Amino acid sequence: MAGTLAACGSSGGEQGTGDSKTVTLVSHDSWAASKGVIAVFEKQSGYKVNVLEDGDAGQAVNKAILTKDNPQGDVFFGVDNTLLSRALDNGLFQPYEAKGSDRIKPEYRADQGKHRVTPVDTGDICVNYDKKYFADHKLAPPKTFDDLVKPQYENLLVTENASASSPGLGFLLGTAAKYGDEGWEGYWKKLKANGVKVVDGWEQAYNEEFSGSAGGKKAKGDRPLVVSYASSPPVEVVYADPKPSAAPTGVAQGTCFRQVEYAGLLSNAKNTEGGKAFLDFLVSERFQEDMPLNMFVYPVREGARVPPEFVKYGPQAKDPETMDPAKIADHRDQWVKSWTSLVLK
């Protein structure tokens, strides 16, 4: 999701090797795990981990579908509830019920009849704000979707392309959940009139355009509002040197949409046994507890501990917008098509 560390294991654009001693993970760019935790898996399983990062989640899913007959790897991580039906309908995954799946919280489970995907993490897509900007301008930061279309927030928000980016799509779905089938387009007309900026993906939005992030400051980003995650503020604390006493960014709690990310064994994986072992690992307590401060997401395993910094600076949204996966499946492509013609043209 909003991780900033490099992937563990080797990474790059090369094809998966098909080596029976190597398990290749295909993921979006925000995959991250502690080297020590990956080393434990490698020692216990006998498999080396190779990681291929393939852009934003939307781009990575689309590429995985296009290459499904000759996949780049064995396991795909990073398809979320906004894109899940596209992956399943296109036959991206083969069934496998990971060991430890019974410990996954019921509200995060999906595809229970066939077990083609394994829930790995959850988080909330929300608007983040630059605290310093709003303090300097003596302006209260927005709290809700309704606030974002008010004149005082004109030309302040940057979001991601809903056709290519999972947070961008999640934000679109959040507005559809909030305003309904009849109201979301009218909302986006107001948002466009209020100067919303659209960029390709999360990395560009958060680390280049957003004035509140460490990357955005270096890039001289000038947008103090960005579509990111409720768990993004801890990033700005954990990686800062020196560490601030409070997060420099905040979350507009009334703009959140609940996201769940899944992993699955690719249909034509060359190393299915290695892939199964890696899926077991992803839901293990060791990995689930390592995940929050690496990818800045919440674990889905019951009883998995969350670090105190994460709880303090990146609590889950209290009342996020949600949407039934079946409704997402039925409407997503048309909504994205309508959004594209409405916002990008």
Disulfide bonds with the S-S distance in Angstrom:
Cys126-Cys256 2.08
